[in-house]
Amino acid sequence: MTTVPESIPARVKSSVITGLHKGWTGWLWLLKIIVPVSFATALLVHFGVIYRMDFIFNPVMNLIGLSSEAVLPIIIGLFTGIYGAVAAMAVIPLSMAHMTLIAVFLLISHNLIQESIVQGRSGIHPVFAALFRLFMSFCVTFVCSKIMGATSGSPEAVAAVTLVHTPVPFTAMFMDWGMDILRLAAKILLIIMPLMVVLDLAKSFSVIEYITRLASPLLKLMGLSRPTGMLWLTASVFGLSYGAAVIVEEARSHNYSRDELIRLHLSVGINHAMVEDPALFLPLGVSAVWLWLPRLIAAIAATHIFFLISFARRLYVKHAYHKKLCNH
């Protein structure tokens, strides 16, 4: 008995319904992370805790060519995201070299708690994800500072400034946070819903295989496997927060190997939201070359180094096992 193939309208209807369901479920799942994490961050800002954390980063600022004025935007960016960091940078007298280095640092490590939790739900330990991004931020910023010749004590360095935290009523803070989270939730919903529908339609009509085949040379350059191509594209365009539902759903529904997922997360942890995030620094006068190139190179290097380490480890285990057999 032969099976009658499903008609095109029926396949479209089925894909739309499935995509909308996945999008709604993913949106609700994402809100369970975003709402408590963002509120906890808002409390840290409201009570001034975040402004008293400079002692953590001050000792290492000189190592990456930054002076103490850079501490505040970096801390704000790490906890709240790039928007808050750009707002802080706009009112602090920073040299262009220092603004560039801050941008390089924060494009890799921003909104660290929330995005690391998201990564932790789809193939990599959240603590490792956060520590790896921090480590890469310091490494890439250090290299960039040496290339630029910028140091905290250079003639470009500006006089130290002290920003005083101005407390606001808790009710006003809560209302502002509430409006911000509503806007963010709406924006994520408007991105996730059509994205999940398009993804399901692409699966139904075998478009994904065609796209990943076209992107195969780029994925090879990035040190990634072809099956993870759609996940990489999603994170690269939409970022970890907006693309989280897609990444988690796809990671659950496909049999990716552990190495594939780790390489994917190392890559997108360094280099994601390639359109929106770098564009936020352009109004400050930061060169586009520094906004896009360093972390792209770092992402390529990280995945290939991980591949070489994994390959060497497998060879060592195989050699040790073979030697053990010979001894017996």
N, C-alpha and C positions, 0 to 999 in steps of 0.2 A: 504494500500500500504506500503510495507516494504522498508526501506532505505538500499541501498547496502553499506556495510562498506567500508571505504576508504582503499585502498591497502597500504601495508607497504612502498613501494618506494614513493608513493604519500604523505604519512604522513611525511616521512623523508624530502622530498623536501619542503613541506609546512612549516615544523618546521625550516629548515635551512634558508629559505627565511624570515620567520617571525623573527627569532633570529638575522639575519644579519641586518634587518631593525631596530629592537629595539636597537641593539648594536650601530649602526651608529647614531641613534637619541639620545641615551643616551650619546654617546661620545661628540656630538656637544653641548648637554646641559651642560655637565660637563666642557667643555672648556670655556663656558660663565662665569663660576665661577672661574676656575683655572687661566685663563690668567690675568684678571684684578687684582685679589687678589695677585697673585705672583708678578706682576709688581709693585703694590703698596708697597709690602714688599721689593722688590729690591730697590725701591727709598728710603725707610726708612734706609736700610743698606748703600746705596750709600752716602746719605747726613749725615750719622752718627747719625741719630735720635735714632736708636735702641740701640746705645751704651751709650746714655744719659738717659736711662730709668731705670737705676739701683736703683734710689731712690724709685721706687715703691716696689721693692722686698727686698731691703736691710734690712728694719726693721723686716721682718719676717724670714729671713734666719736663725737667731739664734734659732728660735722656732722649726725648723725642723732639727737642727743639722748641718747646713751648714754655711760656712763662706762666706765672700763677694766675694771670687773668683768664687763661683758657680753661681753668678748672670748672668754673660755674657752667658754661655752656656744655661742656663734656658731661658733667654729672646730670644736668637737666636732660640732655639728649639720651643718655643711657637709660634713664627711668621713664621719660615721657615721650620721647620721639624727636624727630628732626624739627618739627614746627616750633616747639618750645626753645630748642637750641638756637635756631635762626633768630628768633625774637630776642634772645639774650645777647647774641653776637651783634645785633644791630645797635645796641645801646652801650656796648663796651668798646673803648678805643683800642682796636686791634690792628696790627699791620696786616697787609695783604698776605704775606707769607704765613703768618699765624692763622689767619682765617682759612687759608687753604689747607693747612695741616689739621685744623679742627674738623673741616669738612671731610677730609680723607678718613680721619679716625671715626667720625660718627656715621659715615655712609656704611661702614662695616658693623659698628657696634652702636645700635640705637634701639630703644624700646626693648631692652634686652630680656627682661623677665617674661613679658608677654610672648614675644616671638620664640624664646627658647622653650616655653611650655608647648607652644604650637608644634615646634620641631620634635619635641619629645613624644608627641602623640602619633608621629608618623615615621619612626625609624631610627631615632638617635636619642641618647640620654640627654635630658634638658640641661643638666649641670655641665656636661662635656660640651654641649652646643654653645652655652654662654661663655665658658672659659676659653674655648677655641676662638670664638669671635673676638674676645678681648685680647687674646694673645696676638692674633693676626692684626688687629688694629694697632697695637704697639709696634709690631714688626714693620708693617707697611708704612706707618707714619714715620718711624725712625729712618727707613730707607729714603722716603721722600724728603725728609728734612736734610739728609746728607746731600742728596742731589740738588736741592734748592740752596743749600748753604745757609739755612736758617738756624739760628740758635736763640735760646732765651735771652742771652746777653748781647745779641747782635745790635748794630746801630738801628735796626728796624724796630727793635723791641720798644714797647710803649711803657709809660709810667704805670705802676700798679694802681689799680682802682679797687675800691671796696664797695660792693653792692649790699645794701642793707635790706633785709627782708621786711616788707611792710605787711603786717597782718590785716586781714579783712574779716568781717563777720562770718561765722561758720555758715549761716543761712545763705549768704551771698555766694560763698564758695560752693556750697552744695547745689545751688541753682545753676551756677555756671558749669559745674561738672555735669549736671543732669542734661543741660542743653547740648554740651559738647558730645556726650555719649550717645544722645539721641541722633545727632547729626552723623556721627561715626557709624552707628548701627544702620541708619538708613542708607548711607553710602555703601557699606559692605553688602547690604541686602540687594541694592541695585546692581552691584557688580556680580555677586555670587549667583543670583537666580538665572540671568541670561547666560552666564558662563557655563553653568551646569547643564542647561538645556542644549547649548551649542555643543558641549562635549559629548552628551548622550547622542545627539544627532550625528556627530562625527563618528562615533562608535558604530551606530546603526548602519551607516552608509560607507563604512570602511575608509573614512577620510584620514583618521589618525595615523594609520600605517603609511599612507602616502606622505603626510606631513613629516613624520619622523624619518622617513626614507630620504626626503629632500634635505632635512636638517642633519643627516647622519655625519657629513664631514665636519660641521660645526661642533656637534656633540663629541666627536672623536678628538677634536682639538681641545675641548673643555675637559677631556678625560672621563666622559660619561658614556653610559651604554644607551643604545637606541631606545629600549623600552621606557627609560626614564625621561625621554625627550619632552613629552607633554607637561610633565611635572616641572621640568626645568624652565620651559617657556612660560608656564603660568606664574612661577615665582619671579622670574626675571622681569615680566611685564607688570604683574599686579602686586608683587611683594609677598611677604610671608603672612601678614595679617589678612589681607584681602583674598589671597589665594589659598588660605589655610584649609578651607572646607574641601576644595578640589584636591589638594595634596593629600590630606588625610583619607578622603574617600578612595582615591586611586591607589594609595599605598595599601589600604585594607583589601581592595578588590582584586589586586594583582599579586602574583607570587614573585615579588622582587627579591633578589638575594640581599643578604645583609650588607655585603660590600657595595652593591649598587646603591642602596639607600644611604649608606654613610658617605659615599662619594658625592651623591646628589646634595646631601645636606651640608657637607663641607663647602661645596661650590655655591649654593644659593645662600648659605649663611653669610658668606663674604660678599656675594654679588647678586642682589635682588632689587626689585623695584627700580629698574635701570632707567626709567623715564621720569617718574614723578620726583623721587628723592633727590637726585643730582640737580634737577631743575630748580629746587628750592634755594640753592646756594648761588645760582646765577645772578639774582638781583644784588647780591653783595659784591659782585665783581670777580668772583672766583673763576679761574679759567676752566673751560669745559674739559680740557685735556686731563687736568688733575682730578676732575670729578668722575670721569668714566674710565680712564686707562689703568690707574694703579690697582684698583680692586679687581678688574677683569684679569690682569696679569696674575694677581695673587690667587684668584680662584682657579685659574688654569694650573698654576704651580702646585697648589695644595692638593688637588685631586691626583695629579701625576705622581707627586711625592708619596701620597697615601698608597697609590697603586704599586709603586716600587717597593715600599715597605712591606705591604701585604704579600707581594710576590717573593721577596727575600725571606719572609717569615715562613711561607709555605715550603720553599726550597730547604730551609733549615730543618723544619719538622720532618720533611721527607728524608733528608740526609740522616737525621738523628734516628729515625725509625729503621732505615736501611742498615745503619751501623749496628743498631741493637740486634737486628735479626742475624747479622753476620757474626756477632759476638756469641750468639746462642748456637 
